[in-house]
């Protein structure tokens, strides 16, 4: 037989879409169309007419009539607003509206893959109303003015294409679906597979008899069920899904409308297909529907109760996982799970964050403590260097907690259920030795839209037609239950221990500094406000502020990868939240402390040494040996002493040390520091350890490198970027501005091209840390600015502070897995240590770090041009500290806590005469301060019981025995370990009003304390 396979496939390509598809619409009727900014202000519009400036809303009104001959048939309206055939959710979109008086009830979203609007019950004259958003198509990897309303042009972007009424021939439509699936199955088979040739001939025979629809369907009927009884095929569980970015190439305002379009369409599909299942995460998205689209929300709730609509994720939004604090991640789950339980009567059991840029090692216990021990993601399939070795596995975190994790082998969260995707899922599934089941999330995502009826029709046919896989529409729970059954039957599921490092998008650790700094400030203030409210015995009343911050932690906002509009919104939210919480703190402290001058220490580490207060702060003195120094900028330096998480008097304390300076050096009892002509630090000697920390010939300095990623400008940082960096060691103005005795400061000012940099190096009496305040006026484009600290310390790994613990990262690129970690995330410090000596670099607002080449580098600023061409331009300030230390990380952790939770001076007050004591203290069994245990939150319980909630974790990887004591005048009457939602799990031992708590390495614990009045042991 002649080899005419290619010719037949070309025939299928053309005839299926040009000859068979039109048969599904045997008759058409035109409609009259008008458009305008409102339904009251309309004008006629026709084919080719322009409409829609960027980000505008245009209302379309379509009028027509259903012919009598169409009654009793399936009829539809086809509406094409001028769509590009691809990129659903990334261009103009429409929402079909059902008008009821003053209410607009959403019916269905319209986009390039969903232009058909069912008119099943319509007869006679009809009127359709469409709310159309002319969202611009943002060109990839190119600077664009479209992302900011202030720079976007005002010309119309789109040309209206068509609108008409059609009647459906259901058999012809079914034939199109049959041929589409069989054609896909045929092309997914190897060229030499005989099954491919047979399917090709089957499709050819069907085309031969077209337009005989019945004959054509009969020709393919046997092929549609040819493999229905094969039981050894891979099992694909397909679940409808629409990954909707809370902001990205559109502002948050538009996301609400994207949710409306997508969710209305999902409800319509459920009404048409009872076997269809749809999942959606993000309590914030549902909350928008509840408040803004109540009719649609009632329909969603109805389908949730029927089991067709499945809430997943258990979080407020699909937040970034690298950048939020540990407590923020806990609150994502607390607010999410409570919302789902309150509105739907159920909590989520699966964490669902498919599009997040890496997963820290502390997450499994956070998920489990929030009631979720199953986890779905996909993003690591984007790894550039190393292929992740598993599809389904146990993920084991820092503390040993495991969650059952799945990476859908289709390698996308926007599948269309094509035969090629099913075949790829089977080939790409990496755990076939022990499992035969995988998940396929399908539906248009990112910009929304969700599944289409074509996808559902494919899923219904694929089960009988695909030779290698069964396909069924079910839920994520169905998938995990199948895998759990395999494990219970003896399957040996693999274990991955430690972080799930994402080998791309490393630039998101640095992009959009104002967004990141606003988030860190709000995280700190919210936790601080809860502490002082609990101290005062008041509810914090900050839920609205927490939710506002959590929304901005979405994984394209906080990472800095959205358009300018989204970041402007985020920074406005952070500023408003910070102002509100600052006022709340001031009010609470007024009611807490008595009249006088006070210092509030929100850190979980004691303040006992020189502290710098803002200009104008008044200090009390009780000792003639106490010193106060007014600095050149007006700030006030003084030594104070305040316990952790407590308020103490603002009284100057004596200091048995002083800072001495010369033109090129300064020192105290702990450090001796020298700088060169350019102001770069050329020597740092730890006097305590008799060690020079800098290698010979190297200096602490700023480095500048051209930063031009291959793609994904705001997201990516390439491995070669720092290789071409240049040290900023040229001419500089160097001035000693403060000469001690408490604080010495030297300022070095650099001008490089369009940017200026001012580095203030500061040494404090009695303090072993060297502080570096970096003030940047940043106007470079496509550059990376780094702060480099070379170290004469030999270690194979660096210890990086992350949420709820510390992870080790390689300091060398010896293996492909090591080399991929050339930029890593750390929150408050990075440390490199030998057994008896180490050096840490601390920061108060940066996340990207490099630990290769014998140095710790902190990424200070980037300047990506896409998607926000003005990203990071302007003034930025960050404080860094270089801290030599002895064995262990306790000193480092405490110093980082103090740097990131600065003391707060507070004057006046109307509280009691007694001085405030900490509301809770964590002690070791010898009544001293406990080492290595971090307190994440202290607050009153959310159930208004008056119980005290203390969330803490073992931070350094050791076993700890902790005593928990409440404030003077009270004792603990009862104590329980809880989940994140503050629900008691197991009781804790209480003896003489003190709680005994044992912590495993990196263990996270939420403790509920029931307090009673203190007693002396003689009365009950």
Secondary structure, 3 states (H helix, E strand, C coil): CCCCHHHHHHHHHHHHHHHHHHHHCCEEEECEEEEECCCCCCEECCCCCEECCCCCEEEEEEEEEECHHHCCCCEEEEEECCCCCCCCCCCCEEEEEEEECCEEEEEEEEECCECEEECCCCCEEEEEEEEEECCCCCCCCCCCHHHCCCCCCCCCCEECCEEEEEECCHHHHHHHHHHHHHHHHHHHCCCCCHHHHHHHHHHHHHHHHCCCHHHHHHHHHHHHCCCCCCCCCEEEEEEEECCECCCCCCCHHHHHHHHHHHHHHHHHHHHHCCCCCEEECCHHHHHHHHHHCHHHHHHHHHHHHHCCEEECCCCCCCECCCCCCHHHHHHHHHHHHHHHHHHHCCCCCEEECCCCCCECCCHHHHHHHCCCCEEEECHHHHCCCCCCCCCEEEEECCCCCEEEEEECCCCCCCECCCHHHHHHHHHHCCCCCCCCEEEEEECECEECCECCHHHHHHHHHHHHHCCCEEEEECCHHHHHHHHHHHHHCCCCCCEEECCECCCCCHHHHCCCHHHHHHHHHHHHHHHHHHHHHHHCCCCCCCHHHHHHHHHHCECCCCCCCCCHHHHHHHHHHHHHHHHHHHHHHHHHHHHHCCCCEEEEECCCCCEEEEEEECCCCCCEECCCCECEEECCCCCEEEEEEECCCEEEECEECECCCCCEECCCEEECCCEEEEECCCCCEEEEEECCCCEECCCCCCCEEEEEEECCCCCCCCCCCCCCCHHHCEECCCCCEEEEEEECCCEEEEEEEEEECCEEEEEEEEEECCCCEEEEEEEEEECCCCEEEEEEEECCCCCCEEEEEECCEEEEEECCCCCHHHHCCCCEECCCEEEEECCCCEEEEEECCCCEEECCCCEEEEEEECCCCCCCCCCCCEEEEEEEEEEEECCCCHHHHHHHHHHHCCCEEEECCCCCCCCCCCCEEEECCCCCECCCEEEEEEEECCCCCCCEEEEEEECCCCCEEEEEEECCCEEEEEEEEECCCCCEEEECEEECCEEEEEECCCCEEEEEEEEEECCCCCCC
